[in-house]
Amino acid sequence: MSNAPFPVTPDLPIIKRSMFHTIVQQAASGREKRLGLMTYPLYEFDLTWETLTDEEGRAILGFFNSRGGSFETFRLDDPTDNLVTGQQLGVGNGSEVHYQLIRSYGGFIEPMLEIKASPVPKIYLDEVLKETPADYSINSAGLVTFTSPPGAGVVITADFGFYYRVRFKEDQAELEYFAYLLWKVRQVTLVSVKP
């Protein structure tokens, strides 16, 4: 596992797929039984570039080689989806001190487990910014622990950035050196993994 970020440019076109795993058993009558094996989705990212400079092409190939193809996981900073603001984490009850950083995405809530150090995550109690480390800590898996429990009825919200933990889908990368100091990458596919 590496915490190295994939070398992505902010204007990179990304195709993102959300994937679940469901077992479907169909009877002769046509009735189905379904068993969902995942609570939260995995994501697949297709990255394509028109052209890359020599430096960019070598950086991507070197990054791929350093990870051993699909062997080692790393971080993806998806420029289209990497920041949460004003996310409600819960409501205090006067005794609970642990709250998971989450995000609501079109009404679906999922835990966020790869939190960025910058921008520094901010936690609010009833819209009042709390100071860290005196008031709370956040571990690497996004678990917020308060030094004293938020009072009953206190709304807990957060602003934070996050990464996706991913790996290369394939064990081979194809880069074409098609002109002097220019590279072409047809497509690189990354698959998210659970940390």
MARVEX-343097 format. One line per field, with one value per residue: x negated, y, z negated of N, C-alpha, C, CB in turn. Coordinates in pm, whole numbers. Atoms other than C-alpha are relative to their C-alpha. Glycine has a CB too. Layout:
! MARVEX-343097
n.c1 <- c(X,...)
n.c2 <- c(Y,...)
n.c3 <- c(Z,...)
ca.c1 <- c(X,...)
ca.c2 <- c(Y,...)
ca.c3 <- c(Z,...)
c.c1 <- c(X,...)
c.c2 <- c(Y,...)
c.c3 <- c(Z,...)
cb.c1 <- c(X,...)
cb.c2 <- c(Y,...)
cb.c3 <- c(Z,...)
This chain:
! MARVEX-343097
n.c1 <- c(-85,77,-78,35,-116,16,25,-117,-12,-136,-92,-5,-134,-13,-126,-9,-110,-30,-24,-38,5,-126,-27,-139,-42,-132,-72,-61,-119,42,20,141,52,123,81,98,120,75,-77,50,52,136,-2,97,32,71,74,54,71,24,146,76,137,94,9,-125,-5,96,-50,-106,61,78,-95,-55,106,27,-109,0,-126,-119,34,-4,-103,47,-109,-45,-64,-92,-29,-144,-69,103,-21,-132,-20,-127,-60,-42,52,-91,-52,52,-96,56,90,80,116,53,-84,73,-17,-84,-50,-128,19,-131,-84,67,103,108,112,119,106,133,-20,114,52,-16,-24,-19,-142,-60,-117,-85,-110,-101,60,113,123,73,145,70,-31,-58,-140,-24,104,-51,102,22,-118,-111,-79,13,-14,-5,54,-121,-111,-90,-124,-122,-62,100,22,143,24,143,55,124,35,24,56,-46,106,-17,111,-17,-84,80,142,78,-33,40,27,57,86,-39,70,111,-34,-145,-52,-145,-50,-137,-87,44,-116,29,-110,9,8,-32,124)
n.c2 <- c(-118,-123,-123,-86,-34,21,-129,-42,-144,-43,0,135,59,124,72,67,97,52,143,88,142,62,134,10,136,-8,126,26,-85,-137,-71,-14,-26,-76,-14,-107,34,-120,-112,-120,35,-23,-90,22,-127,3,-123,-7,-122,-16,12,-32,-39,106,6,58,140,74,0,100,132,24,22,135,95,-6,70,142,24,-3,55,-92,-105,-138,-97,-79,-126,-25,-144,-24,51,17,-96,0,-117,-5,134,37,129,55,-90,43,51,-25,107,53,-84,43,-23,29,-94,58,-96,32,-16,23,70,122,-35,98,-47,-43,67,-49,-143,-86,-86,-137,-95,61,21,-90,56,-104,39,-105,-98,-68,73,49,-2,125,130,-14,42,128,52,79,99,13,61,-94,7,-119,30,-123,14,10,26,-110,2,53,-86,-81,49,11,-6,2,-33,75,56,144,74,137,102,70,76,16,116,96,11,-55,-137,-24,-139,-7,-115,-15,-113,-45,-44,8,133,18,109,24,0,63,25,20,62,-30,114,-36,-5)
n.c3 <- c(0,-11,10,-114,-84,-144,-64,-77,-26,34,-115,-54,-8,76,-3,129,11,132,-21,110,-37,39,-53,-43,-30,-64,-9,-131,-9,-26,128,34,134,-14,120,-15,75,37,55,-66,-132,-46,-115,-107,-63,-127,-23,-137,-36,-144,-10,120,-25,33,146,51,-40,82,138,11,-14,121,110,-23,32,144,69,-39,-72,85,132,114,-4,12,14,-114,32,-111,1,-10,119,103,107,63,86,72,12,134,44,101,103,129,99,131,45,-112,-35,-131,-117,-125,-110,-104,-97,-62,-144,-61,96,47,98,13,82,-71,75,-40,23,-32,107,-48,108,132,29,99,66,57,88,-20,-91,63,-28,116,-22,24,62,133,4,-66,-89,-112,-38,-145,-62,4,122,84,142,80,135,83,-93,-35,78,-62,-99,-71,-136,-31,-145,-35,-132,-13,-129,7,-112,-23,4,-127,-60,-144,-30,-76,29,-110,-41,-139,-36,-134,-27,-140,-62,82,134,25,29,-4,84,-43,118,124,85,141,73,142,91,138,80)
ca.c1 <- c(0,-139,-17,-166,95,148,8,334,378,682,827,800,1123,1236,1509,1629,1839,2005,2013,2193,2188,2523,2599,2920,3092,3384,3640,3806,4115,3911,3916,3584,3398,3119,2838,2643,2285,2173,2305,2090,1983,1643,1551,1376,1203,1107,838,749,509,488,113,-143,-474,-782,-805,-436,-457,-766,-606,-300,-508,-743,-447,-295,-627,-681,-344,-424,-124,194,4,-22,262,224,430,634,721,1025,1046,1420,1496,1256,1410,1703,1841,2110,2162,2369,2198,2461,2635,2475,2640,2418,2226,2097,1745,1683,1823,1718,1649,1910,2049,2396,2388,2731,2892,2660,2434,2095,1800,1491,1175,886,883,656,430,470,702,712,1045,1277,1539,1831,2070,2392,2202,1925,1575,1398,1022,807,621,774,1132,1100,872,921,744,626,953,1169,1288,1347,1292,1399,1220,1563,1893,2103,2416,2758,2910,2584,2549,2201,2085,1754,1556,1280,1101,1059,882,991,776,718,499,434,690,434,76,-26,-36,-47,-207,-291,-585,-439,-634,-941,-894,-520,-338,11,195,508,660,561,824,807,1024,1105,1031,1147,868)
ca.c2 <- c(0,336,683,822,1013,917,1194,1351,1690,1898,1904,1526,1373,1096,840,702,389,287,-93,-331,-711,-892,-1262,-1313,-1650,-1687,-1965,-2126,-1917,-1601,-1503,-1382,-1394,-1143,-1128,-802,-869,-508,-225,39,53,13,261,221,519,543,804,910,1167,1306,1357,1374,1552,1336,1420,1334,1006,896,996,777,482,518,538,222,37,153,3,-332,-301,-393,-516,-206,32,410,726,894,1260,1277,1646,1607,1452,1515,1767,1764,2080,2115,1738,1642,1360,1318,1473,1462,1269,1380,1049,948,1073,887,996,874,1122,1052,1209,1220,1173,1220,1090,787,801,632,649,833,645,824,1178,1453,1640,1952,2130,2059,1897,2124,2010,2227,2189,2381,2569,2679,2573,2355,2378,2068,1899,2044,1950,1642,1421,1249,923,812,622,931,855,1175,1138,1428,1491,1547,1430,1682,1776,1632,1778,1941,1909,1790,1889,1872,2011,1785,1654,1288,1044,718,415,249,9,-39,-274,-444,-560,-393,-33,77,411,505,732,870,1191,1363,1409,1323,1021,886,674,512,445,369,208,228,25,135,-102,-108,9)
ca.c3 <- c(0,104,13,334,536,900,1125,1247,1412,1306,1661,1712,1846,1612,1669,1336,1282,955,913,678,671,664,702,900,903,1143,1117,1420,1343,1391,1023,892,565,525,274,249,142,97,-120,48,411,566,837,1168,1329,1698,1761,2115,2250,2604,2573,2296,2284,2254,1884,1821,2015,1826,1494,1560,1679,1383,1143,1297,1272,912,813,979,1213,1025,717,497,411,417,391,663,621,851,949,1009,669,381,141,-103,-268,-531,-562,-864,-1055,-1322,-1617,-1960,-2243,-2532,-2553,-2205,-2120,-1787,-1450,-1104,-825,-558,-248,-104,272,428,109,72,-234,-243,-483,-366,-462,-287,-427,-294,-533,-318,-325,-698,-790,-988,-1238,-1347,-1640,-1569,-1296,-1537,-1425,-1683,-1727,-1694,-1870,-2187,-2090,-1866,-1659,-1323,-1246,-901,-840,-897,-1250,-1449,-1825,-2049,-2380,-2536,-2385,-2192,-2387,-2317,-2003,-1884,-1506,-1398,-1048,-862,-569,-436,-129,-42,189,347,263,602,799,1169,1321,1545,1506,1831,1947,2308,2389,2745,2818,3140,3202,3073,2696,2717,2577,2624,2367,2500,2158,1802,1582,1205,967,613,326,-33,-264)
c.c1 <- c(-89,94,-36,126,-31,-21,112,-5,144,100,15,144,3,140,4,122,13,43,36,-14,125,10,149,28,142,60,59,124,-34,-20,-150,-21,-134,-69,-107,-120,-78,94,-36,-64,-152,12,-107,-17,-76,-64,-57,-63,-10,-149,-61,-138,-90,-9,125,10,-93,46,108,-57,-83,88,58,-104,-30,107,1,128,117,-29,25,109,-65,120,30,69,86,38,148,75,-103,19,144,9,138,68,38,-49,93,49,-47,109,-53,-92,-91,-114,-56,103,-86,22,73,27,133,-14,132,93,-60,-114,-104,-113,-118,-121,-141,5,-129,-44,16,105,30,150,49,127,75,104,100,-58,-114,-123,-69,-149,-59,-144,67,141,26,-124,68,-109,-5,119,123,88,-32,23,-8,-59,113,119,80,132,117,61,-96,-27,-150,-16,-151,-24,-131,-21,-30,-61,82,-123,23,-123,22,83,-81,-145,-87,49,-52,-11,-68,-81,16,-66,-108,51,151,41,151,34,145,96,-70,124,-47,125,-16,-4,39,-128,8)
c.c2 <- c(124,119,98,31,-26,136,40,150,42,-7,-138,-50,-136,-57,-85,-92,-44,-146,-69,-144,-66,-137,-7,-145,6,-140,-15,87,144,82,1,12,69,12,105,-28,121,108,129,-38,6,89,-42,133,-26,137,-5,136,5,-18,36,47,-118,-19,-65,-150,-86,-7,-106,-140,-36,-28,-141,-106,-5,-73,-150,-36,9,-45,98,105,136,91,70,124,37,147,32,-38,-26,90,-6,124,-6,-135,-28,-141,-68,109,-55,-50,17,-110,-54,96,-34,23,-22,112,-73,106,-52,35,-33,-78,-129,41,-111,57,39,-42,45,153,77,79,147,2,-74,-19,93,-64,115,-64,115,120,82,-89,-40,-5,-136,34,10,-60,-138,-44,-78,-99,-15,-63,89,-8,121,-42,132,-26,-2,-11,125,-16,-54,104,87,-63,6,-2,9,49,-77,-44,-148,-52,-127,-90,-89,-86,2,-125,-111,0,49,140,22,150,-1,128,30,117,46,62,3,-146,0,-120,-20,6,-68,-14,-30,-55,32,-130,49,0,-91)
c.c3 <- c(0,-18,110,80,147,66,96,21,-24,116,64,8,-70,20,-126,-2,-146,16,-131,47,-57,65,31,36,55,11,140,21,34,-127,-33,-150,22,-135,28,-89,-49,-52,71,132,8,122,99,72,130,23,141,24,153,27,-135,41,-37,-151,-61,32,-84,-146,-19,10,-123,-120,10,-40,-149,-81,32,74,-96,-143,-115,18,-20,-8,133,-53,120,0,10,-127,-110,-122,-50,-88,-64,-17,-145,-33,-100,-92,-134,-93,-142,-50,111,35,138,110,125,100,113,105,54,147,66,-91,-52,-91,-6,-85,88,-83,35,-2,31,-122,37,111,-131,-24,-111,-52,-68,-91,2,74,-61,21,-130,34,-32,-36,-136,-8,59,76,111,38,152,72,-13,-122,-86,-144,-77,-138,-103,95,31,-75,80,94,79,136,33,151,25,141,10,145,-15,129,20,-9,121,32,151,25,66,-46,116,32,141,25,135,13,148,72,-97,-130,-29,-16,16,-88,39,-119,-116,-85,-142,-68,-148,-80,-138,-81,-121)
cb.c1 <- c(97,-73,-20,-107,40,124,-133,132,-45,-4,-48,-85,45,-28,16,7,-24,111,-123,146,-132,120,-43,29,-9,-11,112,38,78,101,82,-59,-14,29,-65,62,-89,-81,-23,-101,58,-75,-21,46,-85,97,-114,112,-141,48,-57,-9,-38,-140,-18,121,-36,-140,56,105,-88,-89,115,41,-126,-9,134,-16,-1,108,-145,-136,108,-93,-35,94,-105,127,-73,58,79,-134,-34,25,-17,93,-98,154,-137,-69,159,-75,30,109,82,90,-109,-40,62,46,-139,134,-102,120,-116,-16,131,-53,63,-53,-43,1,11,-41,44,36,-148,-136,116,-63,24,30,-41,69,-50,58,106,27,-95,52,-66,7,-124,5,83,120,-103,41,29,-124,28,83,-29,101,-109,146,-97,16,91,24,32,103,99,-132,81,-63,73,-57,-21,1,-119,129,-150,72,3,26,-6,-138,116,7,-36,8,-60,101,-88,111,-152,147,99,-86,-56,80,-40,51,-15,10,134,-113,87,-46,6,118,-143,104,-27)
cb.c2 <- c(0,8,65,-67,147,-73,-4,-41,34,140,99,-95,-14,25,-89,102,-123,85,-68,29,-70,88,-114,95,-93,66,-8,-148,-5,68,-67,121,-133,139,-136,137,-86,53,13,75,90,-136,147,-115,90,-38,19,-27,6,140,93,-123,128,31,141,74,-15,65,139,22,-5,119,106,-17,35,144,62,-89,-138,-89,-41,68,-25,39,104,-82,114,-91,66,-77,-129,26,142,-132,132,91,-108,9,17,-110,12,113,-148,18,-114,-24,-15,-149,146,-136,56,-55,25,77,-93,-73,-30,-86,24,-40,-108,156,-145,-53,26,96,-33,58,94,89,-147,141,-110,82,-32,45,93,27,83,-141,109,-95,-79,147,100,10,-90,92,-136,-83,-137,-20,-132,113,-101,52,115,124,-106,5,139,-41,86,13,83,-129,123,-139,158,-123,75,-74,-33,-15,-85,100,-148,-9,41,32,-142,-91,105,-65,72,-7,-28,15,117,101,137,68,-46,-22,32,-135,-68,84,-118,133,-153,88,-64,-98,144)
cb.c3 <- c(-123,137,-137,90,-21,60,75,-71,146,-52,103,-85,147,-151,131,-115,92,-71,61,-49,-55,41,-101,122,-127,140,-107,14,-131,88,-116,69,-86,58,-43,-34,84,120,-151,-91,104,32,-44,99,-95,119,-105,105,-66,50,113,-95,-81,59,-58,58,146,8,-37,109,125,-30,2,150,77,-46,38,-123,69,59,-1,-19,-106,119,-108,94,-35,-11,112,117,31,60,46,-84,81,70,51,-14,-61,-81,6,-66,26,-97,-56,125,-104,-4,-1,60,49,-58,115,-68,54,131,62,120,-140,139,-102,26,21,145,-145,115,-27,51,36,-113,-41,61,-104,113,-148,-135,48,-153,88,-44,-87,124,-12,-39,71,96,-79,123,-67,25,-62,118,-79,44,-49,-12,-31,-98,-56,153,-49,-109,-66,-84,104,-65,63,-17,19,-93,63,-30,-23,140,-136,113,-56,72,92,151,-33,125,-99,98,-109,108,-40,8,36,78,-23,115,-142,148,-155,71,30,-73,56,-68,23,-46,0,-61,-46)
